[in-house]
Amino acid sequence: MTGPQEHTHLMLVAPSANRVYTAGAAPLAAAELELCGPFTDVRPVTLAGVDYLGFDVPALDADALRVLAGHSTHLATFERAGTADDPLLRPVEVPATAVLDDDLVTIPKYQGKTNELFTRLLLNLTLAQVRTRTEGPLTVLDPLCGRGTTLTTAWLAGHHAAGVEADVKALEQMAAFLKTWLRRKRLKHTADVSPVRRDGKSLGRRLDVEVRPAEGPALRLTAFSGDTRQSAELYGRRTFDAVVTDAPYGVVHGSQSDVRGVSGRRDRSAAGLLREAVPVWAGQLKDGGALGISWNTLGMTREELAEVLSATGLEPFDGGPWLQLAHRVDASIQRDLMVARKV
């Protein structure tokens, strides 16, 4: 393995990442680092039997340090010192970026939950491509939000969150957890679940939460129960800086989280769903906003998804590190990630 003498800095990856991504951990972490910040020549390095990501950077300024601190698998960063024959590592202090305790994301455990490290990776890569004129916290929509892993991950990063979920029970479970967590943390907050009615008909439920972290502005979270293809109807004229979602993988998780397909039956491949839903989501983006999707390529190829995104006026990112994000989850899931920007 290439030695550390070829890099100015080394990043130690959290051990949990290796258990989650197995052999795909290093390429994913390297791609995230290169795509989110001014880092070059990012590649795995082994020193004294310990695995790192080696990288070069023109200067570790405040922006670069924030990218490192928010990296989905960051554990520690070191500056190379000493000589090639006697290498030494000098710890680099990185800022604390989470505005809430991370057990907000890690406590919930349920079948079918997207891993929180991958959720942070997807969020980071998408937000890195946002070019809206928003000042302060961004607004992140997950139109297939489940019990809210993406929404709470956005909160940790200091952003407002919004979601749509077909399963009313999942929305209620998210609400119950958030109310309990916020109360136990003794944070100033409001949380309410209310019915949504139009023309005298019940359309589902709406969750509204606001929290005031110890530092920084208040953060809002809104989620509707309903079909993701009606997301624009549910949110009206509201637009978002980013849409971030983990599409159905086309396998059964033992829950009711599968979205109804175009035929009215459960759509296991998600291809039909994405062809109908992506234009809706794209219309909810602000100019300069970005849409990030992870999906199972065994049900829809990368080229097919790129065509769907391009047809809505979005520009997908491709080539280079973007092609290093595909990884195997299990025998029936080969997951990939794509980000596109609204221009």
N, C-alpha and C positions, 0 to 999 in steps of 0.2 A: 504494500500500500504506500502511496506517496507520502513522504514525510512532511512535517509541519513547517520546515524551513522555507517552503515555497509560498507560505501565506503570512500575512501580517497579523491575522487574528484567528481564533478558534472559538466555535460555539459548541457548548456541551448540550446534547439533546436529552430531554427528560427520559429516564428509563422506561416510563409507561408507554412511550411512543413505539418502542420496539415490540411490545406485546400487542399493541393494537394493529400496527401495519405490517408486522413481520418483516419480510425482505424489502418491502416497499417504503419503509420509513425514511431512509436516507435520501432517495431521489425526491420524495415529496417535500421533505424539509428543505432540501437544497433549492428546489424550484420556487418554493414560497419565499425564501430569503432573497433570491435573485429578482423575482418579479415585484416584490414589495418595497425594495430599497436600492440604494446605490452600491450594491455589493457585486463584485466580479470574481470570476474564477472560483465559484462555489462548488466544492466537492468533498466527499468523505475523506477523512484523515484518521489514521490510528496512531496513537502515541502511548507507549507503555501499556498496550493492550486495551486502551480506552478509546472509544469511537467519538470523533468530533466532526463538525463541519468546518472546514477551512475556508476562509474567504479573504479577499482584499477589499479595502474601502479607502477612498480618497481622504476622508476625515470622518471620525466618529462624532459628528455634530449632534445636536439635540434631536433632529428628525431621524437620523440613523439609529440613535439609541432607542427612540420610541418604537421603531420597527422591530428591533431586536427584542425589546421587552415584551412586545405584544405577539411575538412569533408563537405559533401554536404549540411548538415543542421546546421552547427555550428553557434551559435550566440555568446556564451561566455562560458568560463570555470572558475570554482571556485575550490579552495582547501577548504576542510572541516576544520573548526576550532571550538573553543569553546567546549562545552560538549554536551552529548546526550540530556540533558534537556534544554540547551540553545545553540543551534547550530548557528554558525556563518559561513559565506562564504567569503573567501578571494579571490578577483579576480586574475586570472592568466593571465599574458600578453602573447599573442601568436603572432608569426610573421606574417607579411603580405606576402601572397604567390602569389596572383594574379599579373601578370606582366603587365596587361592591365586593363582598366576599365571594370567592369562587365556588363555595359550596352551594350557591344559588343554582349552579349548573350541574355540579357533580352529585348532589344528593339524590335527585330523582333517578330511579332505576326501574325500567319496565321493558318488556319485550318489544323489539322493533325500534328502540331509541337509537338515533344516530349518535355515534361516538362524539363526545364533546371536543376532542382534539381535532377531529376532521371538520366539525362544524366551525371551529375557530379558523381553520385553514381556509375553508370556503368563504367565510366572512372576510378574512383579511385580504384574500386575493381580489374579491369583488370590490371592497372599499378602496383598495389601492388604485383602482381604475376610475373612480368617481371624479368627475370634473364639473360638478354643479357649483352654483354660486352661494350655496348655503353657508351661513356663519354659525358657529357653535355646533351642537350635536347634530349628526345626520339622522335621517329617518330611514329605517330598514323595514321592508315588507317581506314576510315569508308567507306566500299564499297557499302553502301546504304545511302549516305550522305544527301539526300534531299536538303534543303537550308543551311545546314552546321552547325547545332547546335553542333554536336560532334566536328567538326573541330575548331570552335571558342572556345569551352570549353577547348580543348587541348591547344589552344593558351593562354588562361587565365592562365593555369597551367604551361606555359613556355615550351611547346613542339611543334615540327613541326607537320603539319597536311596534310593529303592527302585524297582524296575521289573519288568516282565514283557515278554518278547519271544518271538514265535513262532519266529523264525529262530535256531536254535542257533548257526549260524556267526556271526551278528551279535553274539551274546553272547560268543562266544569272541574275536572281534575287539576288542570293547570291553575284555575282560579283558587281552588282550595289550597294547593301547595303554596302559591304566592302569598295568600293571606296569612297562612301559618308562618312562613319564613319571615315575612316582613314584621310580623308581630314579635316573633322570637328575637329578631335582631334589634328590636326597639327603634326602628326607623320611622320617621314621619312619613305617612302615606295615606292614600285613599284607595279603596278597591271596591268595585261594585259590578255585579252581573245583572243585566236587565234584559227584558224581552224586546225583540225587534218586531214591530208591527207596521204594516203598510196597507192602506185601503181596507183596514179591519181584519187583515190576515196576519197570522203569526209567521214570521220568516226565520225565527231562530233566536239565538241569544247573543249578547254583546258583553264583552269584558272590558272594563276601563280601570286602569291602575296608574297611579302616579306615586313616585317615591322621591324623597329628598336625600341623596347621599350625604355623607359627612362633609364632602367637599365637592364643589361643582354644582351645575344647575340641576333642577328637578328633571327627572326622566319619566316619560309617558309610555304606556303600553296599552294597545287596543287590539282586541281580537274578536272576530265575528265567527259564528257558526254558519256554514253555508258551502255551496259549491264554488270551488276556486275560479270557475269560469264566469261567475257572477261577482268577482272581486271588485271590478270597477263600479258595479251597481251598488255594492255594499258601502264603498268608501266615497262614492260621489265624485266630486272634483278634486279630492285630495290626491296629491302626487308625492312620489318618494324619491330619495336620492339613490336608493339601491333596492333591488329585489334579489333575495338570496333564498334558495330553496333546494331541498334534497328530494328529487322526484321519486315516486314509487319504483321499487326495484323489479317488480314483476314476480315477487314471491310472496307466500303467505306468512305473515308474522303472528298469526293467531289472534289478531285484533280486527277491528272494523275500520282500520285506517286506509284501506284500499279505496281509491277514488273510482266512482262509476265512469265507465268508458263511454265512447260515443254511441254505442249500441244500447246503452242502458244496463248492460251487464258489467261486472267488475273488469276493469282494464288492467290485466296483469303486466302488459309490456310497457305501459305508460306512453307509448308512442302516439296513440290517438289523442290522449289527454293533452300532451304537450303541443301537438299541432293546433288544438283548439284554444289552449290556455295561454300560450306564449304571446300571441297578439294582444290579449287582454292585459297581461302583465306589462308588456312593452308600452302600452298606452298609459300606464300608471306611473311611468318614469318621468322625472324631470329631464330637460335637456342637459346632456352631460352625465346623466345617471348611468349606472351599470347594473346589469342583470347577471347573476351567477347561478348556475345549475349544476348539480351533480346528478348522475343518472347511471343506469346499468346499460352498458354498451351491447350486451347480449340481446337487448330488445330494441335498440335504436343506435345506429352507428354515429360516430362523431360527425361524419360528412352530412348525414341526414339532419342532425340537430343544427348544424351550422347553416344549412339551407333554410330551416324554419326560422332561425333568428334573423338571418339576412333579409328574409321576405317581409319582416316587420319593420325594417329600417334600422336595425341594430347592426353594429360592426363587431363580429366575433374576433377575439384575439387568438392567433394560431402561430405555430412554429416555435422553435427554440424551447425554452423551459415549459411552455404550455403543453408540449407533447410528452412531458415527463410525469404527468399527474395521474395517468391511468394506473390502477392497481387492483389486485385480486382481493375480494372480501371473503368469498367462499366459492364452492364449485358452481353455483348458479348466479354469482354476481361478479362482474368485472366492472368496477366503478371508474368513472372518469369525471372530469370537471371542465366546464367551459364558461368563460366570461365574455360578455359583449357590452358595448357602450352605445348609448343613444346619442347620435350626433345631430 
